Amino acid sequence: MSYDRIKVESLRDKVVTAEEAAKLFENGMVVGSSGFTKAGDSKAVLAALADRAQTENVQVTLITGASLGHGIDGKLAEAGALKKRMPFQVDPVLRKKINAGEVLFIDQHLSETAELIHNKNLPAVDIAVLEIAAIFKDGSLLPTTSVGNSVTFANEAKQVILEINLAVSEDVFGIHDIYQSEDYPRRNVIPIVACENRIGRKTIPFDVSKVSAIVFTNIPDSPADIAAPDEKTTAIASHILAFFEKEVALGHLTESLLPLQAGIGKVANAVLTGFKDSSFKNLTMFSEVLQDSTFDLIDAGIMDFASASSITVSQECYERVFNNLDKYRDKMVLRPQNISNTPGLIRRLGVIAINTAIEFDIYGNVNSTHISGSKIMNGIGGSGDFARNAYLSIFVTQAASKDDKISHVLPMVSHHDHTEHDVDILVTDQGLADLRGLAPRERAQVIIDNCVHPDYKEELQSYFDRACVRGGQTPHLLEEAFAWHIRLSEQGTMKK
């Protein structure tokens, strides 16, 4: 074991196994864990808790930054170790348990969780499990590949278990910007006016008297699943890039655009990858996650700087970045998620937000979380933080899927996450609808003309025309509004 990673010598006798640390959890506890989209998460202690829960009655409420890697959420759910989970997840086993009502799930805007804990609006965190690269002499903690909610957990938890991951070099020192806002009612302005501004510490301040156990690991983050751009995602990317080129030609934007935010997944990666063959330059990013495409753009000399809360990349990209940190150190920064997702900063910086929808309706309302209105997919994540406050709020999805049996443009969404008031641009592989400055009836026609799959355009036009005859500022036929969803449930297709 590399005890030199523990620079407070009095803490070295706190080193235990993951199994011994897992004995500290008690039934009913609230547990906080580092980790944001599979980066910088607990690799050993939560897995040991899952093993313990196989034979003991120990069930906890688990709060993280976002999703965990290495299947930990699924292991905990399968073992019955989770009573409640928040604020985001992507695990298929946990998802099934949530939709069966066996695990309670709170789907939160990612900017809010730390604030609710800090302001005592959530139950106190009994134990936090934080992955770090080292404990410094002043007691401060060096995060690894994400910051997430770790700063708040370190401050607010009654006791803390530290996982020192030897797979992450201490060379990560300097890539983090740790800043916490003051208490209400005299909270100061967060002094960030450009993505590259660094305003805080390089480590997390910490009271070492809270340490109840230290566990060594040597396990890399779960690699991201990077799907190559396909015909649909390439089409979506081309529509967005053409729109940006038009905005530049009109003088609304420059070739540097404004800071970009992109949700995780293949569509976001396709859009960002598309910039490599464009005329745009000196790009910046103010987002939640740095993905492969971010570092590809940095390597290509197209992106100057990227700010986020975690690095979630493929194995190849992970090795490229962390074996050459000096190359990237002045081109990126990782922040707490209640800073990376702060609505005021998103508005101040004029972020262009690109996020994924499950479906949207003819008036521009977006469902990004639920299948058929009731079954959670992953969660809202940070899309709401960015959508409401962005300079441009863009949502993307394919026009139809599952052999075109499912249309992703509908008369009415089955679940509302982002209302028409927060959506500027909608894009499918069929085309792009610019909704800015349009009344509901105008929005509907633009969406039908540009975004709908050909198999569904005629029926959707009929729905809208007949609704307009009935009247209303936002015309609907309520008796038909969910007919497409009902057909899918009963017949396996939305087509008549």
C-alpha positions as CSV (number, residue, x, y, z in Angstrom):
1,M,0.0,0.0,0.0
2,S,1.2,3.5,-0.8
3,Y,0.9,5.1,2.6
4,D,2.7,8.2,1.1
5,R,-0.7,9.1,-0.4
6,I,-1.8,9.8,3.2
7,K,0.2,12.8,4.1
8,V,-1.5,13.2,7.5
9,E,0.4,10.4,9.3
10,S,-2.1,10.1,12.1
11,L,-4.7,8.9,9.6
12,R,-2.6,5.9,8.5
13,D,-4.0,3.7,11.2
14,K,-7.4,4.2,9.7
15,V,-6.6,2.0,6.7
16,V,-8.9,-1.0,6.6
17,T,-10.3,-3.4,4.0
18,A,-13.4,-2.5,2.0
19,E,-15.3,-5.3,3.9
20,E,-14.3,-3.8,7.2
21,A,-15.4,-0.3,6.1
22,A,-18.8,-1.7,4.9
23,K,-19.5,-2.7,8.4
24,L,-19.9,1.0,9.4
25,F,-23.2,1.2,7.5
26,E,-26.4,0.8,9.5
27,N,-29.9,0.1,8.3
28,G,-31.7,3.3,7.4
29,M,-28.6,5.5,7.0
30,V,-28.3,8.3,4.4
31,V,-25.1,7.7,2.4
32,G,-23.4,10.2,0.1
33,S,-20.9,8.9,-2.5
34,S,-18.6,10.6,-5.0
35,G,-19.1,9.8,-8.6
36,F,-20.5,11.6,-11.7
37,T,-21.3,9.6,-14.8
38,K,-19.1,6.7,-13.9
39,A,-16.1,8.9,-13.0
40,G,-14.5,9.2,-9.6
41,D,-17.0,6.9,-7.9
42,S,-16.6,4.4,-5.1
43,K,-15.0,1.3,-6.5
44,A,-14.8,-1.0,-3.4
45,V,-16.8,0.1,-0.4
46,L,-20.2,0.3,-2.0
47,A,-19.6,-3.0,-3.7
48,A,-18.7,-4.5,-0.3
49,L,-22.0,-3.0,1.1
50,A,-23.9,-4.8,-1.7
51,D,-22.2,-8.1,-0.7
52,R,-23.0,-7.5,3.0
53,A,-26.7,-6.8,2.1
54,Q,-27.0,-10.2,0.5
55,T,-27.1,-11.7,4.0
56,E,-28.0,-8.8,6.3
57,N,-30.8,-6.4,6.5
58,V,-29.0,-3.1,5.7
59,Q,-30.8,-0.7,3.4
60,V,-29.8,2.9,2.8
61,T,-30.7,6.1,0.9
62,L,-27.9,6.7,-1.6
63,I,-27.1,10.2,-2.9
64,T,-24.4,10.7,-5.5
65,G,-23.4,13.3,-8.1
66,A,-24.8,11.3,-10.9
67,S,-24.5,7.7,-12.1
68,L,-22.0,5.1,-10.8
69,G,-19.7,2.8,-12.8
70,H,-18.8,-0.9,-12.5
71,G,-22.4,-1.9,-12.2
72,I,-22.4,-0.8,-8.5
73,D,-26.0,0.6,-8.7
74,G,-27.2,-2.7,-10.0
75,K,-25.4,-4.7,-7.4
76,L,-26.8,-2.6,-4.6
77,A,-30.3,-2.8,-6.1
78,E,-30.1,-6.6,-6.6
79,A,-29.0,-7.1,-3.0
80,G,-31.8,-5.0,-1.7
81,A,-29.4,-2.4,-0.2
82,L,-31.2,0.6,-1.6
83,K,-34.3,2.1,-0.1
84,K,-34.1,5.4,-2.0
85,R,-31.8,6.7,-4.7
86,M,-31.1,10.2,-6.1
87,P,-30.4,12.2,-8.2
88,F,-29.5,10.2,-11.4
89,Q,-28.9,6.7,-12.6
90,V,-28.3,4.7,-15.8
91,D,-28.2,1.1,-14.5
92,P,-30.7,-1.3,-16.1
93,V,-31.0,-3.4,-12.9
94,L,-31.7,-0.4,-10.8
95,R,-34.0,1.0,-13.4
96,K,-36.1,-2.1,-13.3
97,K,-36.3,-2.0,-9.5
98,I,-37.4,1.6,-9.6
99,N,-40.1,1.0,-12.2
100,A,-41.3,-1.9,-10.1
101,G,-41.6,0.3,-7.1
102,E,-39.0,-1.6,-5.1
103,V,-36.6,1.3,-4.9
104,L,-37.8,4.9,-4.5
105,F,-36.1,7.3,-6.9
106,I,-35.9,11.1,-6.7
107,D,-35.2,12.6,-10.1
108,Q,-33.5,16.0,-9.4
109,H,-31.9,18.8,-11.4
110,L,-28.2,18.1,-10.8
111,S,-27.6,21.7,-9.6
112,E,-30.0,21.2,-6.7
113,T,-28.9,18.2,-4.6
114,A,-25.9,19.8,-2.9
115,E,-28.0,22.9,-2.2
116,L,-30.7,20.9,-0.6
117,I,-28.2,19.1,1.6
118,H,-26.3,22.2,2.5
119,N,-29.5,24.0,3.4
120,K,-30.7,21.1,5.6
121,N,-33.7,20.4,3.3
122,L,-32.7,16.8,3.0
123,P,-32.0,14.4,5.8
124,A,-28.4,14.6,7.1
125,V,-25.8,12.5,5.4
126,D,-24.6,9.8,7.9
127,I,-21.7,8.5,5.9
128,A,-20.0,9.8,2.8
129,V,-17.7,7.5,0.6
130,L,-15.3,9.7,-1.4
131,E,-12.8,8.5,-4.0
132,I,-9.6,10.6,-3.8
133,A,-6.0,10.5,-5.1
134,A,-4.4,11.7,-1.9
135,I,-4.8,13.4,1.5
136,F,-2.6,16.4,1.8
137,K,-0.8,17.6,4.9
138,D,-3.4,20.3,5.6
139,G,-6.0,17.6,5.6
140,S,-7.4,18.6,2.2
141,L,-8.5,16.0,-0.3
142,L,-7.4,15.6,-3.9
143,P,-10.3,14.4,-6.1
144,T,-9.8,12.0,-9.0
145,T,-11.8,12.2,-12.2
146,S,-14.9,14.0,-11.0
147,V,-15.9,16.5,-8.3
148,G,-19.7,16.1,-8.4
149,N,-21.2,16.6,-4.9
150,S,-18.0,15.5,-3.1
151,V,-17.3,19.0,-1.6
152,T,-20.8,19.1,0.0
153,F,-20.5,15.5,1.2
154,A,-17.1,16.2,2.8
155,N,-18.5,19.3,4.6
156,E,-21.9,17.9,5.6
157,A,-21.4,14.2,6.3
158,K,-21.1,13.0,10.0
159,Q,-18.4,10.6,9.1
160,V,-16.4,9.9,5.9
161,I,-14.8,6.8,4.3
162,L,-12.0,7.7,1.9
163,E,-11.1,5.4,-1.0
164,I,-7.6,6.3,-2.2
165,N,-7.4,5.1,-5.8
166,L,-3.8,4.2,-6.8
167,A,-5.0,3.9,-10.4
168,V,-5.2,7.8,-10.5
169,S,-1.9,9.6,-10.3
170,E,-1.3,12.5,-7.9
171,D,-0.5,14.4,-11.1
172,V,-4.2,15.2,-11.3
173,F,-3.4,18.0,-8.9
174,G,-4.3,21.3,-10.5
175,I,-7.1,20.2,-12.8
176,H,-9.8,20.9,-10.1
177,D,-11.3,24.2,-9.1
178,I,-13.0,23.8,-5.7
179,Y,-15.4,26.6,-4.9
180,Q,-18.4,26.7,-2.5
181,S,-20.8,29.6,-2.3
182,E,-21.6,31.3,1.0
183,D,-24.7,30.7,3.1
184,Y,-28.0,32.5,2.4
185,P,-29.1,35.3,2.7
186,R,-25.7,36.9,1.9
187,R,-24.5,34.7,-0.9
188,N,-21.9,36.4,-3.1
189,V,-21.7,36.5,-6.9
190,I,-19.8,33.5,-8.3
191,P,-16.9,35.3,-10.0
192,I,-16.8,33.3,-13.3
193,V,-17.2,35.4,-16.5
194,A,-15.3,33.0,-18.8
195,C,-15.0,29.2,-19.0
196,E,-11.3,29.3,-18.2
197,N,-11.7,31.4,-15.0
198,R,-10.4,29.5,-11.9
199,I,-11.7,30.9,-8.7
200,G,-11.2,28.3,-6.0
201,R,-8.7,25.8,-4.5
202,K,-7.1,22.8,-6.1
203,T,-8.2,20.5,-3.3
204,I,-11.3,20.0,-1.1
205,P,-10.9,21.5,2.4
206,F,-11.7,18.8,5.0
207,D,-11.9,18.1,8.7
208,V,-9.9,14.9,9.1
209,S,-11.5,14.1,12.4
210,K,-14.5,12.9,10.3
211,V,-12.5,10.0,8.8
212,S,-13.8,6.7,10.0
213,A,-11.9,4.5,7.5
214,I,-9.5,4.6,4.6
215,V,-9.6,2.0,1.8
216,F,-7.0,1.6,-0.9
217,T,-8.1,0.6,-4.4
218,N,-6.4,0.3,-7.8
219,I,-9.3,0.3,-10.2
220,P,-9.8,2.6,-13.2
221,D,-13.1,4.2,-13.9
222,S,-15.6,2.3,-16.0
223,P,-14.9,3.3,-19.6
224,A,-17.6,5.2,-21.5
225,D,-19.5,3.3,-24.2
226,I,-18.7,5.4,-27.3
227,A,-20.9,4.5,-30.3
228,A,-19.7,5.7,-33.7
229,P,-21.9,8.2,-35.4
230,D,-24.6,6.5,-37.5
231,E,-26.8,7.8,-40.3
232,K,-29.3,9.4,-38.0
233,T,-26.9,11.0,-35.5
234,T,-24.8,12.3,-38.4
235,A,-27.9,13.9,-40.0
236,I,-28.8,15.5,-36.7
237,A,-25.2,16.9,-36.3
238,S,-25.3,18.3,-39.9
239,H,-28.6,20.1,-39.2
240,I,-27.2,21.7,-36.1
241,L,-23.9,22.7,-37.8
242,A,-25.8,24.2,-40.7
243,F,-27.9,26.2,-38.2
244,F,-24.8,27.5,-36.5
245,E,-23.3,28.5,-39.8
246,K,-26.5,30.5,-40.6
247,E,-26.4,32.2,-37.2
248,V,-22.8,33.3,-37.9
249,A,-23.8,34.6,-41.4
250,L,-26.6,36.6,-39.8
251,G,-24.1,38.1,-37.3
252,H,-25.8,36.5,-34.3
253,L,-22.7,34.4,-33.4
254,T,-19.0,34.4,-34.3
255,E,-17.0,31.4,-35.5
256,S,-16.2,30.8,-31.8
257,L,-19.9,30.5,-31.1
258,L,-20.6,30.6,-27.3
259,P,-19.7,28.1,-24.6
260,L,-21.1,24.7,-25.5
261,Q,-22.9,22.2,-23.3
262,A,-23.7,18.7,-24.6
263,G,-25.4,15.8,-22.8
264,I,-23.8,12.4,-22.7
265,G,-24.3,9.8,-25.4
266,K,-23.8,9.1,-29.0
267,V,-25.9,12.1,-30.3
268,A,-23.9,14.6,-28.3
269,N,-20.6,13.0,-29.4
270,A,-21.7,13.0,-33.1
271,V,-22.6,16.7,-32.8
272,L,-19.3,17.7,-31.2
273,T,-17.3,15.4,-33.6
274,G,-19.0,17.3,-36.5
275,F,-17.1,20.4,-35.5
276,K,-13.8,18.8,-36.7
277,D,-14.9,19.2,-40.3
278,S,-16.4,22.7,-39.9
279,S,-15.1,26.3,-40.1
280,F,-15.7,26.9,-36.3
281,K,-12.6,27.6,-34.2
282,N,-11.5,28.7,-30.7
283,L,-14.5,26.8,-29.2
284,T,-15.1,26.6,-25.4
285,M,-17.2,24.3,-23.3
286,F,-19.1,24.9,-20.1
287,S,-20.7,21.5,-19.4
288,E,-21.2,18.7,-17.0
289,V,-19.1,15.9,-18.6
290,L,-16.0,15.9,-20.8
291,Q,-16.3,13.1,-23.3
292,D,-14.0,11.7,-26.1
293,S,-15.2,14.3,-28.5
294,T,-14.1,17.1,-26.2
295,F,-10.5,15.9,-26.2
296,D,-10.6,15.2,-29.9
297,L,-11.5,18.8,-30.5
298,I,-8.7,20.0,-28.2
299,D,-6.2,17.8,-30.0
300,A,-7.4,19.2,-33.3
301,G,-6.8,22.7,-32.1
302,I,-10.5,23.6,-32.4
303,M,-11.5,23.8,-28.8
304,D,-9.5,26.1,-26.5
305,F,-10.9,25.2,-23.1
306,A,-13.4,23.0,-21.4
307,S,-15.0,23.2,-18.0
308,A,-17.1,20.4,-16.4
309,S,-17.7,18.3,-13.3
310,S,-16.2,15.0,-14.6
311,I,-14.2,13.2,-17.3
312,T,-16.1,10.2,-18.7
313,V,-14.2,8.8,-21.7
314,S,-13.3,5.6,-23.5
315,Q,-10.4,3.5,-22.4
316,E,-8.3,4.8,-25.3
317,C,-9.1,8.4,-24.5
318,Y,-8.5,7.9,-20.8
319,E,-5.0,6.7,-21.5
320,R,-4.4,9.5,-23.9
321,V,-5.4,12.2,-21.4
322,F,-4.1,10.8,-18.2
323,N,-0.7,9.8,-19.6
324,N,-0.3,13.3,-21.0
325,L,-1.9,15.5,-18.3
326,D,0.6,18.3,-18.9
327,K,-0.8,18.7,-22.4
328,Y,-4.3,19.2,-21.2
329,R,-3.8,20.8,-17.7
330,D,-4.3,24.4,-18.9
331,K,-7.2,23.4,-21.3
332,M,-9.7,21.9,-18.8
333,V,-11.0,22.2,-15.3
334,L,-13.3,20.1,-13.1
335,R,-15.7,21.9,-10.7
336,P,-18.4,20.9,-8.1
337,Q,-21.6,20.2,-10.0
338,N,-23.5,23.0,-8.1
339,I,-21.0,25.3,-9.8
340,S,-20.8,23.6,-13.3
341,N,-24.7,23.5,-13.4
342,T,-25.4,26.9,-11.7
343,P,-28.3,28.6,-13.5
344,G,-26.8,32.0,-13.1
345,L,-23.5,31.1,-14.7
346,I,-25.2,29.3,-17.6
347,R,-27.2,32.5,-18.2
348,R,-24.2,34.8,-17.7
349,L,-21.9,32.9,-20.1
350,G,-24.5,32.5,-22.8
351,V,-24.2,28.7,-23.0
352,I,-25.5,26.9,-26.1
353,A,-27.1,23.7,-24.6
354,I,-27.6,20.6,-26.6
355,N,-29.5,17.8,-24.9
356,T,-31.3,14.6,-25.8
357,A,-35.1,14.1,-25.8
358,I,-37.0,10.8,-25.6
359,E,-39.9,12.6,-27.3
360,F,-41.3,16.0,-28.0
361,D,-44.7,17.3,-29.0
362,I,-45.9,19.7,-31.7
363,Y,-45.7,22.7,-29.4
364,G,-42.2,22.0,-28.2
365,N,-42.7,20.4,-24.9
366,V,-40.0,17.8,-24.2
367,N,-39.9,14.5,-22.3
368,S,-36.4,13.5,-21.5
369,T,-36.9,11.0,-18.7
370,H,-39.9,8.6,-19.0
371,I,-41.0,5.9,-21.4
372,S,-44.7,5.9,-22.1
373,G,-45.2,8.5,-19.4
374,S,-44.5,6.4,-16.4
375,K,-41.3,4.3,-16.6
376,I,-38.1,6.2,-15.8
377,M,-35.2,5.8,-18.2
378,N,-32.3,7.6,-16.6
379,G,-33.3,10.9,-15.2
380,I,-33.4,14.6,-16.0
381,G,-29.7,15.1,-15.1
382,G,-28.5,18.6,-15.8
383,S,-30.6,19.2,-18.9
384,G,-33.1,21.3,-17.0
385,D,-30.4,23.5,-15.4
386,F,-29.1,24.3,-18.9
387,A,-32.4,24.4,-20.9
388,R,-34.1,27.1,-18.9
389,N,-31.0,29.3,-18.7
390,A,-29.2,28.8,-22.0
391,Y,-28.6,31.3,-24.7
392,L,-29.9,28.6,-27.0
393,S,-31.7,25.5,-25.7
394,I,-31.5,22.7,-28.3
395,F,-33.1,19.3,-27.9
396,V,-32.3,16.4,-30.3
397,T,-33.8,13.0,-31.0
398,Q,-34.4,10.6,-33.9
399,A,-37.7,11.2,-35.7
400,A,-38.7,7.5,-35.4
401,S,-37.3,4.3,-34.0
402,K,-37.8,0.5,-33.6
403,D,-38.4,0.0,-37.4
404,D,-40.3,3.3,-37.4
405,K,-43.0,1.8,-35.1
406,I,-42.4,4.6,-32.6
407,S,-42.6,8.3,-33.5
408,H,-40.6,10.6,-31.3
409,V,-42.7,13.6,-32.4
410,L,-46.2,13.4,-30.9
411,P,-49.4,15.3,-30.4
412,M,-48.7,15.6,-26.7
413,V,-45.7,14.3,-24.7
414,S,-46.5,11.5,-22.2
415,H,-44.3,13.2,-19.5
416,H,-43.2,16.8,-19.2
417,D,-39.6,17.7,-18.2
418,H,-39.0,20.8,-20.3
419,T,-41.9,23.0,-21.2
420,E,-42.3,24.8,-24.5
421,H,-41.1,28.0,-22.7
422,D,-37.6,26.5,-22.2
423,V,-37.0,25.1,-25.7
424,D,-35.6,27.1,-28.6
425,I,-34.5,24.5,-31.2
426,L,-35.7,21.0,-31.9
427,V,-33.7,18.7,-34.2
428,T,-34.3,15.2,-35.6
429,D,-32.6,13.4,-38.5
430,Q,-35.4,14.8,-40.7
431,G,-34.6,18.5,-40.0
432,L,-34.4,21.4,-37.6
433,A,-37.2,23.6,-36.2
434,D,-36.3,27.1,-34.9
435,L,-39.0,28.0,-32.5
436,R,-37.8,31.3,-31.4
437,G,-40.4,34.1,-31.6
438,L,-43.2,31.7,-32.7
439,A,-46.6,31.4,-31.1
440,P,-47.9,27.9,-30.4
441,R,-49.7,27.5,-33.7
442,E,-46.7,28.6,-35.6
443,R,-44.4,26.3,-33.6
444,A,-46.6,23.3,-34.4
445,Q,-46.5,23.9,-38.1
446,V,-42.7,24.4,-38.2
447,I,-42.2,21.2,-36.1
448,I,-44.5,19.2,-38.4
449,D,-42.9,20.5,-41.5
450,N,-39.3,19.9,-40.4
451,C,-39.0,17.2,-37.7
452,V,-41.6,14.5,-38.3
453,H,-40.9,11.1,-39.9
454,P,-42.7,10.8,-43.2
455,D,-44.8,7.9,-42.0
456,Y,-46.4,10.1,-39.3
457,K,-46.5,13.5,-40.9
458,E,-50.0,13.2,-42.5
459,E,-51.7,12.0,-39.3
460,L,-49.9,14.7,-37.2
461,Q,-51.0,17.4,-39.6
462,S,-54.5,16.1,-39.5
463,Y,-54.5,16.2,-35.7
464,F,-53.2,19.8,-35.7
465,D,-55.7,21.0,-38.3
466,R,-58.7,19.5,-36.6
467,A,-57.5,20.9,-33.2
468,C,-57.2,24.4,-34.7
469,V,-60.9,24.1,-35.9
470,R,-61.9,23.4,-32.3
471,G,-59.9,26.4,-31.2
472,G,-57.6,27.5,-28.4
473,Q,-54.3,29.3,-28.0
474,T,-52.6,25.9,-27.9
475,P,-55.1,23.7,-29.8
476,H,-55.5,20.1,-28.7
477,L,-58.0,17.2,-29.1
478,L,-57.8,15.8,-25.6
479,E,-59.6,12.6,-26.5
480,E,-56.9,11.9,-29.1
481,A,-53.9,13.4,-27.5
482,F,-52.5,10.1,-26.2
483,A,-53.9,7.9,-28.9
484,W,-50.4,7.2,-30.3
485,H,-49.2,6.0,-26.9
486,I,-52.2,3.8,-26.5
487,R,-51.7,2.2,-29.9
488,L,-48.1,1.5,-29.0
489,S,-49.2,-0.2,-25.8
490,E,-52.0,-2.2,-27.3
491,Q,-50.6,-3.0,-30.8
492,G,-46.8,-2.5,-30.5
493,T,-46.8,0.4,-33.0
494,M,-47.9,4.0,-33.1
495,K,-49.0,3.6,-36.8
496,K,-52.6,3.3,-37.6
